[in-house]
Amino acid sequence: MEDQLRVLVSLGLGMLLVLLRLDAERFGAAEYDEEVDGDRPSLRRRLAWYVLGIGLVAAIMLIHPAPAEDLGLGLGDRAQAIFFGFAYGAIGAAQAMAFAWFRYHRLRFPQTSSYPGALLNAVMTAFIDEATFRGLLLGLLISSGLEPWVAVVIQAIAYALATRTGAPGRVPYMLGLSLAIGLIGGWLTLASGGIGAAFIGHAITRFAVFLATGHAGQVAPHGTEVEEVWKRRVVPEGWRVIHTRDTREATPRDR
């Protein structure tokens, strides 16, 4: 009876984690919530999101009778976690660079001053996401009697919806990436017995996307990047501006 109560309490805390992920934008921790016109997301609110997420995960690990065995809230097999985690991260980094070359025809490195904040956000978001979806949610779905592959697909879809990367006006690449992270992370969690490999690969992938595209998460639609807007405002290379008499008379300087 006591164990059942502890499981129910853990389930309630897990739902709070899902709600926290849905509300990431308010805390400035969402993939699509970046600096706009010099207005950066509040560091205090973002840190509050990290603290709340880690606190809820820690509470679940203390309350649930078997968090590592039933929910995968542990490293899992250490050798597998390290090997699969870095292999996953290498694939994630490669696809990030491939997307950057396809989208920008180059690697769009951001300012180095933004690296620490982006690295912190990649690591903390990856940990909270993996503990919530590949740990708690996946474990509860399997415990309810679902086939493991069905549970992996359901939690991956739930994760993609929670990140809100599929909302109108957002680049489909990020929705596809979220689904891939959910599916690969779920499979690795089942294979290694914990979320360690999924966490390592997820964090590397997120940071690689930032380095390759200049965005912590959601990339801008075509034609809206800073350099693309500027390119439309300047004279194309090799062209020369010729001022006719009528044109000069129409300029503010000559009025």
N, C-alpha and C positions, 0 to 999 in steps of 0.2 A: 504493500500500500504506500509506504514511504517513497519507494523508488518510482512508482507511478506518479505521485505528486511532484517529485523532483523533475521528472520528464515533462510534465505539463507546464511547470514553471519555466523550464528551459525553452519549451515551445513558445510561450508568451514572450520571453526575452528575444527569441529569434525573430518573431514578428516585428518587434521593435527595431531590430537590426535592418529588416527589409524596409520598414518605413523610414528609417534614417537614411538608407541608400536612395530612396525615392526623393527625399528632401535635401539631397546633397547640394543642389543649386543654392539654397538659402544660406548654406555654410561656405559657399565658394569653393566646394570640392568636386563639383561636377565636371565631366570631361568637356562639356561645351561652355563652361563658365570661365572665360579667360579675360585678360586685360583688354579693355576697350577704351580707346582714346585716353590712355594714361590712367584709367581708373582700374586699379588692381583689386581683386577680391581681398577682403579683410583677412589678414593673417590670424587675428584672434578668433574669428569665426571658424576658420579652417582648422585651427588647432583644437577648437571645441569639438568639431566633428570627429577628429581623430580620437580624442579622449573618450568621447561617448561611445564610439565604435569599439575601441579596445576594452573599455570598461564592461560593455555588454558581453563581449566575447569571453572575457575573464570570468564574469559572473556565471555564464553558462558552463564553463569548464569546472567551476567550483560546485555548482548545483547538480548538474547532470551526473547520474551514477557511473556512467562509462563514456565520457566524451571522446576519448581517443578511439575506442573500439566501435562504438555505435555511430558517432558523428564525424569521424575522421579528423577531429581537432587535435592533430599532432603532426610531427614531422613524417611519420611513417618509416619505412625502411630507409635508413640513412643513405646507403649507397645508391639506391634507386632514386631517392629524392634529389641527390646532387647530380647524378648522371642525366636523368630525364629532365630535371629542371633546367640545366644549362643547355641541353640539346633543344628543348622547347624554346628557351630564350634566344638561341642562335637562329632558329627558324623565324621567330618573331622579329628579330632584328633584320634579317634578310628581307622579309616581306615589307617591313617599314621602309627600307632603302629602295626596294623595287617600286613601291607606291610613290615615293618622293620623286624618283626619276621619271615615272610615268606622268605624275601630276605637274611637276615643276621643271623637269629635265635637268635636275641637279639636286644635291643634298642641301636643304634650306636650313642651315645651322642657325639657331637662335643666339641671342646675346649671352655671353658666358655668365653674366651676373644673375641670370635666371636659372642656372643649372641647379643650385642647391635646393631651391623651392620646388622645382619640378621633380627632382630626385626624391625628395621627401614625400611629395604627393603621390608619386608612382609607387613607392614602397608601402606607404600607409594605406592607400586605396586598395592596392593589390591584397594586402593582408586582410582587411575588413571584408572585401568582396569574396575572397576564397573561403574565409571562415564562415561567412553567411550562406553562400550559395553552394560551393563545393563541399563544405563541411556540414553545417546544420541542416540546410534544406535537402541536400542530396541524401544525407543519412536518414532523415525523417521519412522521405519518400520510399527509400528502400525498406525501412522498418515497417512501413505500412503494407508491404507485400508486393510492391511493384517490381517488375523486372529491372535489373540494374540499368540496361540500356535505355529503357523508357524513362527512368528517373533522371538519367543524365540529360536526355533531351528536354524534359520538362524544366529542370533547373536552369538549363542554358537559355531557354526561351524566357523564363522568368527574369533571369539576369539581364538579358538584352532589353527587355521592357523596362526594368528598373533603372537602367542607365539612360533611358530616354533618347538613345542615339537614333532611333527611327522616326523621330518627330518630323513634321513637314519642314522643309527648308534646310535640313541637315544632310551632309554628304553620306550616301549609302555605304561607303567604305567603312565608316565607324560602326554601323550596325552589323555589317558582316564580320568585322573584327571582334565585336562583343560576342556574337554567336560562336565564333571560332574559339575564343578564350573560354567560354562556358563549356563547350563540347570537349576540347582538349583537356582542360582542367579537370572536368568530371571523370574522364577516362583515366587520367594520371592518378587521381585520388583513389580510384578503385584499384588500380594496378599496384600502387605503392603502399596503400594502407593509410594514407594521411595526405594533408594538403601541402606538404613541404614542396614537392616538385611543381605543383600548380602555382604556388606562391612565387617561387623563384622565376619561373618562366613568365608569369604574368607581369611581375615587376620589371624584368628586363625588356619585355615587349613594349610596355607603356613608355618607358624612358627612351627606348629606341625610336618610337614614333615621335616623341618630342624632339629628339636630336635631328631626325631626318626631315621633319616637316616644319619645325618651329612652333608647333602647337602641342600643348599638353594633352589634348584629346581631339575634339572636333575640329577638323580642318575647314577652312573657309571655302564656300562654293566658288566655281570658276568665275574669274573676272573681278573678285572682291578682295583679293590679297593686296597689300599695300603697294608692292612693286607692279602689280597688274594695273591698278588704278593710276599710278604715276605714269606708266608707259603710255596710257591713252591720252595723257595730258601734255606730253612733250612731242616735239616734231620727230618723226621717224628718222633714223640714221640715214644720211645721204641726201636728205631733203633740204631745201633752202627756202626760207620765208621771203617772199617778195611783196613789198608794200606798194600797192597802187595808190594813185591819188585819191580815189574814192575811199579806199580802205583807211588811209591816213586821216582823211576828213571825218571818218566815223569813229576814230579813237578818242578816248576821253582827253588825252594829252593836248590834242589840237583844237578842242572846242573852246 
